[in-house]
Amino acid sequence: MTRPRTVTHAYRMPGGWEDLPHRPLTPENARALRDEGYTLVRARRGFVNSKELSLTLYTQQSAGATQWPDSDIRPSGSSAA
């Protein structure tokens, strides 16, 4: 099992990218950030593995999907085949 990604930055309009206190990218944290008006996050796993992820897609997929097209964006704790 892979460790969860860590959110380092988030994007919202107006303002652009903002530094955030580091936290794991979980469905709950993704929904909380989305409720604050953020639309994208930069999340990393390790030192050089970083991705920009849509919070809208992340929360939609974590709500009901059992299969993830990209195992890197699967929420931590979810089961995938």
C-alpha positions in Angstrom: 0.0 0.0 0.0 1.3 3.4 -0.9 1.4 6.3 1.6 -1.0 9.2 1.0 0.0 12.3 -0.8 0.7 15.4 1.2 -1.0 18.7 0.2 1.6 21.5 0.1 -0.2 24.2 -2.0 -3.7 25.0 -3.1 -5.2 27.2 -5.9 -8.3 29.5 -5.8 -9.4 32.6 -7.7 -8.6 35.3 -7.0 -5.2 34.9 -5.4 -3.7 32.0 -7.2 -1.5 29.4 -5.5 -1.2 29.6 -1.8 1.2 27.8 0.6 -0.8 25.6 3.1 0.2 23.8 6.2 1.1 20.3 5.1 -1.7 17.7 5.5 -2.5 14.3 4.0 -4.7 14.3 1.0 -7.7 12.5 2.2 -11.3 12.7 1.0 -12.2 14.7 4.2 -9.4 17.2 3.7 -10.2 17.5 0.0 -13.8 18.3 0.7 -12.8 20.9 3.4 -10.4 22.6 0.9 -13.1 22.6 -1.8 -15.6 24.2 0.7 -13.0 26.9 1.3 -13.0 27.7 -2.4 -9.9 25.9 -3.5 -10.1 24.1 -6.9 -6.6 22.5 -7.3 -3.9 21.2 -5.0 -0.3 20.4 -5.3 0.3 17.1 -3.5 3.5 15.2 -3.2 4.7 11.8 -2.2 8.3 11.7 -1.3 10.9 14.3 -2.3 10.3 14.7 -6.1 7.0 13.0 -6.8 4.6 15.9 -7.0 1.2 16.3 -8.9 -1.4 19.0 -9.4 -4.8 17.4 -8.7 -8.4 18.8 -9.2 -10.3 18.8 -5.9 -13.6 18.5 -7.8 -12.5 15.3 -9.6 -10.9 13.9 -6.4 -14.0 14.4 -4.3 -16.3 13.0 -7.0 -14.2 9.9 -7.4 -13.7 9.3 -3.7 -17.5 9.6 -3.1 -18.5 6.5 -5.1 -15.8 5.0 -7.3 -14.3 1.7 -6.5 -11.9 1.7 -9.5 -9.4 4.5 -10.0 -8.0 5.2 -13.4 -4.7 6.5 -11.8 -3.6 4.7 -8.7 -1.6 7.8 -7.7 -4.7 9.8 -7.0 -6.6 7.1 -5.2 -7.5 8.4 -1.7 -5.6 6.8 1.1 -7.6 4.1 2.8 -9.7 3.3 -0.3 -9.7 -0.2 -1.7 -8.9 -0.7 -5.3 -8.4 -3.9 -7.3 
